[in-house]
């Protein structure tokens, strides 16, 4: 039996009440960050603990989840209810125009955006109107320097979180500096949560990817594939019923697929596909697949082309299947129901 692991560290307010948890992917019972691609880490965390446990990891609190650059451009956070999730922009994300557009779009859709391990710089100024929380690692940015920045933005609605608070003295200093939230060993070390892993068949996931690449999706074929895999079935029904917009419980695969619609269904399958990685393959291949997928989608959107953006996205994602499945790309592409122009 395989297990999935997550590190959960509480985030507290000024009264030391828990308001949420930062969730971090772990690949074993040791509380150390795994050496894997960030997109794969995020996808596996979301798949194992948002699609599989109906948010039991969080209770009534919100989850702070790190999203790398490509996941943000692909709007992966929008798969999940905005009231359960704080979208953390990783510190190594470049402040590009594309990222700004994604952040703006998600913020306007009701998602709270947090800048992780923030170091003030002019490049991030344009992002601030769409940011709800700024996190300062007080080991990197001193409390005094953070205080000056907090004072500068006192007229905004942005709230500030102090990370790596390790002593009672630092907690009081951070409170006096104007921080609203606090996280660190002074309150609690990250807690490792272990669960039995629900892993879908990799072959079924690939078949689903082929189906959602079609210009006209065959919902009946997708429904039959999902019904063959207990893990996918559970993840799908858990996912759709977690939405705040679902007034009555969805109990059939057909209802779930129609409720999601084509765009969200493609993102859901892509997320599950990245999470269903094979251990023998290098991690960077999965991140590169997503980068290529997004690149192809953007090119398609900007060109006067008859190719569907969804087909272009999945064509990019499939471009490394030969390396992942140890089969010639020509034969794999020939089996895919995608536009002939994409195949060539």
C-alpha positions in Angstrom: 0.0 0.0 0.0 1.4 3.4 -1.0 0.9 6.5 1.2 0.7 10.2 0.5 2.2 12.7 2.9 1.6 16.4 3.7 3.2 18.8 6.1 0.7 21.1 7.8 1.8 24.1 9.8 -0.7 26.4 11.5 -1.0 30.1 10.8 -2.2 32.2 13.8 -3.7 35.7 14.3 -2.7 38.3 16.8 -4.7 36.4 19.5 -2.9 33.2 18.7 -6.0 31.6 17.2 -5.5 29.3 14.2 -6.9 30.9 11.0 -5.4 28.5 8.5 -2.6 26.0 7.6 0.2 26.1 5.1 0.2 22.8 3.3 3.5 21.5 1.9 4.0 18.3 -0.2 6.3 15.6 1.3 7.3 12.4 -0.4 7.9 10.5 2.8 7.4 10.5 6.6 10.5 12.7 7.1 9.6 16.4 7.4 12.0 17.6 4.6 11.2 19.2 1.3 11.5 16.7 -1.5 13.8 17.2 -4.5 11.1 17.2 -7.2 9.7 19.6 -9.7 7.5 22.3 -8.1 4.6 21.7 -10.5 4.6 18.0 -9.7 4.7 18.8 -5.9 1.8 21.1 -6.1 -0.2 18.8 -8.3 0.3 15.8 -6.0 -0.6 17.9 -3.0 -3.8 19.1 -4.6 -4.7 15.6 -6.0 -4.0 13.8 -2.7 -5.4 16.3 -0.2 -8.0 18.4 -2.0 -9.4 15.9 -4.5 -9.3 12.9 -2.1 -10.2 14.0 1.4 -12.9 16.6 1.0 -10.7 19.2 2.9 -10.5 17.1 6.1 -6.9 18.2 6.3 -8.1 21.8 6.9 -11.2 21.4 9.1 -12.9 24.8 9.1 -9.7 26.7 8.3 -8.3 27.8 4.9 -5.3 26.2 3.2 -2.2 28.3 2.1 -0.9 26.4 -1.0 2.3 27.3 -2.9 1.7 27.6 -6.7 4.7 27.7 -9.1 4.7 30.0 -12.1 3.2 27.6 -14.7 0.4 26.5 -12.4 -0.5 30.1 -11.9 -0.5 30.8 -15.6 -2.7 27.8 -16.2 -5.1 29.1 -13.5 -5.0 25.8 -11.6 -6.2 27.4 -8.4 -9.5 28.2 -10.1 -10.3 24.5 -10.0 -10.9 24.9 -6.2 -13.4 26.9 -4.2 -12.0 30.4 -3.4 -13.2 30.3 0.2 -11.0 27.3 1.1 -7.8 28.4 -0.5 -5.1 31.1 -0.2 -3.1 31.2 -3.4 0.6 31.6 -2.6 2.8 33.0 -5.3 6.2 31.3 -4.9 9.2 33.6 -4.3 11.0 32.4 -7.5 8.1 33.5 -9.8 9.1 36.2 -12.3 6.8 39.2 -12.2 5.9 39.0 -15.9 2.9 40.6 -17.7 1.5 37.1 -18.1 1.7 36.4 -14.4 0.1 39.8 -13.6 -2.8 39.0 -15.9 -3.3 35.6 -14.2 -3.2 37.1 -10.7 -5.5 39.9 -11.6 -8.0 37.4 -13.1 -8.0 35.2 -10.1 -8.2 38.1 -7.6 -11.2 39.5 -9.5 -12.8 36.0 -9.3 -12.6 36.1 -5.5 -9.3 34.3 -4.8 -7.0 35.6 -2.1 -3.5 36.0 -3.4 -0.5 35.9 -1.1 3.1 36.8 -2.0 5.4 34.2 -0.4 8.9 35.1 1.1 8.4 38.6 -0.3 11.3 41.0 -0.8 10.1 44.5 -1.8 11.1 45.5 -5.4 9.6 47.9 -8.0 8.8 45.0 -10.3 6.0 43.8 -7.9 4.3 47.2 -7.5 1.8 46.5 -10.3 0.7 43.3 -8.4 -0.1 44.9 -5.1 -3.7 46.0 -5.9 -4.6 42.3 -6.4 -2.7 41.0 -3.4 -4.5 40.1 0.0 -1.5 38.9 2.0 2.2 39.5 2.0 4.4 37.0 3.8 7.8 38.1 5.1 10.4 35.6 6.2 11.9 37.5 9.1 15.2 35.6 8.7 15.5 37.2 5.3 13.9 40.6 5.9 14.3 42.0 9.3 11.2 43.0 11.4 12.4 46.6 11.3 12.6 46.6 7.5 9.3 44.9 7.2 7.7 47.4 9.5 8.7 50.3 7.2 7.1 48.5 4.3 3.9 47.7 6.3 3.7 51.4 7.3 4.1 52.4 3.6 1.1 50.3 2.6 -1.0 51.1 5.7 -3.7 52.7 3.6 -4.3 49.5 1.6 -6.3 46.4 2.5 -3.2 44.2 2.4 -2.5 42.1 5.5 1.0 40.9 6.5 2.2 37.5 7.8 5.5 36.9 9.6 7.1 33.6 8.8 9.8 31.7 10.9 8.8 33.3 14.2 10.8 31.3 16.7 10.6 33.1 20.0 8.0 34.9 22.1 10.1 38.0 21.8 9.9 37.9 18.0 6.2 37.3 18.2 5.7 40.5 20.2 8.1 42.4 18.0 6.2 41.3 14.9 2.9 42.3 16.5 4.3 45.8 17.4 5.5 46.1 13.8 2.0 45.7 12.4 1.9 42.1 11.3 -1.6 40.5 11.3 -0.6 36.8 11.1 2.2 34.6 12.4 3.8 31.3 11.5 6.8 29.5 12.9 8.4 27.1 15.4 7.4 29.3 18.3 3.8 28.1 17.7 4.2 24.7 16.1 6.5 22.7 13.9 4.9 21.3 10.7 2.8 18.3 11.4 3.2 15.3 9.0 -0.1 13.8 8.0 -0.1 10.4 6.3 -2.9 8.9 4.3 -3.3 5.9 2.0 -2.7 7.1 -1.5 -5.5 7.0 -4.1 -3.6 6.5 -7.3 -5.5 6.2 -10.6 -4.3 3.9 -13.4 -1.7 5.8 -15.4 -3.1 4.2 -18.6 -6.6 5.4 -17.7 -5.3 8.9 -17.2 -3.6 8.9 -20.6 -6.8 7.6 -22.2 -8.7 10.4 -20.5 -6.2 12.9 -21.8 -6.9 11.7 -25.3 -10.6 12.1 -24.8 -10.5 15.6 -23.5 -8.3 16.6 -26.4 -11.2 16.1 -28.8 -12.8 19.2 -30.2 -16.2 17.7 -29.4 -15.8 15.8 -26.2 -17.6 12.5 -25.9 -18.9 12.7 -22.4 -20.2 9.1 -22.5 -16.7 7.8 -23.3 -15.2 9.9 -20.5 -17.8 8.7 -18.1 -17.0 5.1 -18.9 -13.3 5.6 -18.3 -13.9 7.4 -15.0 -16.2 4.6 -13.9 -13.5 2.0 -14.5 -11.2 3.6 -11.9 -12.3 3.8 -8.2 -9.6 6.5 -7.5 -10.6 8.8 -10.3 -14.3 8.3 -9.4 -13.7 9.3 -5.9 -11.5 12.3 -6.8 -14.1 13.6 -9.3 -17.1 13.3 -7.1 -15.2 14.8 -4.1 -14.0 17.6 -6.3 -17.3 18.7 -7.7 -19.2 18.4 -4.4 -16.6 20.6 -2.7 -17.8 23.6 -4.7 -19.7 26.2 -2.8 -21.9 26.6 -5.9 -23.3 23.0 -5.7 -26.8 23.3 -4.1 -27.6 19.6 -4.2 -25.1 16.8 -4.0 -23.9 15.4 -7.3 -24.0 11.7 -7.2 -23.4 10.6 -10.8 -20.4 10.9 -13.1 -22.6 12.3 -15.9 -23.8 15.1 -13.6 -20.2 15.8 -12.5 -18.8 16.1 -16.0 -21.6 18.3 -17.2 -21.2 20.5 -14.2 -17.5 21.0 -14.8 -17.7 21.8 -18.5 -15.0 21.4 -21.0 -12.5 24.0 -19.7 -12.5 22.9 -16.1 -12.6 19.2 -17.1 -9.4 19.6 -19.1 -7.7 21.3 -16.2 -8.9 18.6 -13.8 -7.5 15.8 -16.0 -4.3 17.7 -16.5 -3.8 18.1 -12.8 -4.5 14.4 -12.1 -2.1 13.4 -15.0 0.8 15.4 -13.5 0.1 13.9 -10.1 0.1 10.4 -11.6 3.8 10.4 -12.2 6.0 7.3 -12.5 8.8 7.2 -10.0 11.4 6.0 -12.5 11.2 9.2 -14.6 13.0 12.4 -14.0 10.8 15.0 -12.3 11.8 17.9 -14.6 10.0 16.1 -17.5 6.6 16.7 -15.9 7.2 20.4 -15.3 8.6 20.8 -18.9 5.4 19.1 -20.2 3.2 21.7 -18.5 5.4 24.6 -19.8 5.1 23.3 -23.3 1.4 22.9 -22.9 0.9 26.5 -21.8 3.2 27.8 -24.5 1.2 25.9 -27.2 -2.1 27.2 -25.8 -0.9 30.8 -25.8 0.4 30.6 -29.4 -2.9 29.1 -30.5 -4.8 31.9 -28.8 -2.8 34.6 -30.5 -2.8 33.0 -33.9 -5.6 32.9 -36.5 -5.8 29.1 -36.3 -8.7 26.6 -36.6 -7.0 24.5 -33.9 -8.8 24.5 -30.5 -6.8 26.0 -27.6 -7.6 22.9 -25.6 -6.2 20.6 -28.2 -3.0 22.8 -28.5 -2.6 22.6 -24.7 -2.8 18.8 -24.6 -0.6 18.5 -27.6 2.1 20.4 -25.7 1.5 18.2 -22.7 1.9 15.1 -24.8 5.1 16.2 -26.5 7.2 14.3 -24.0 5.2 11.2 -23.8 7.8 9.3 -25.6 10.2 9.9 -22.8 7.6 9.2 -20.1 6.2 6.0 -21.6 9.3 4.7 -23.4 7.4 4.5 -26.7 8.1 6.3 -30.1 6.3 9.6 -30.2 5.1 9.0 -33.8 3.1 6.0 -32.7 1.7 7.7 -29.6 0.7 10.8 -31.6 -1.0 8.6 -34.2 -3.3 7.2 -31.5 -4.4 10.7 -30.3 -7.7 12.1 -31.6 -6.3 15.6 -32.1 -6.1 17.9 -35.2 -3.9 16.6 -38.0 -2.1 20.0 -38.0 -1.1 19.5 -34.4 0.1 15.9 -35.2 2.4 17.2 -37.9 
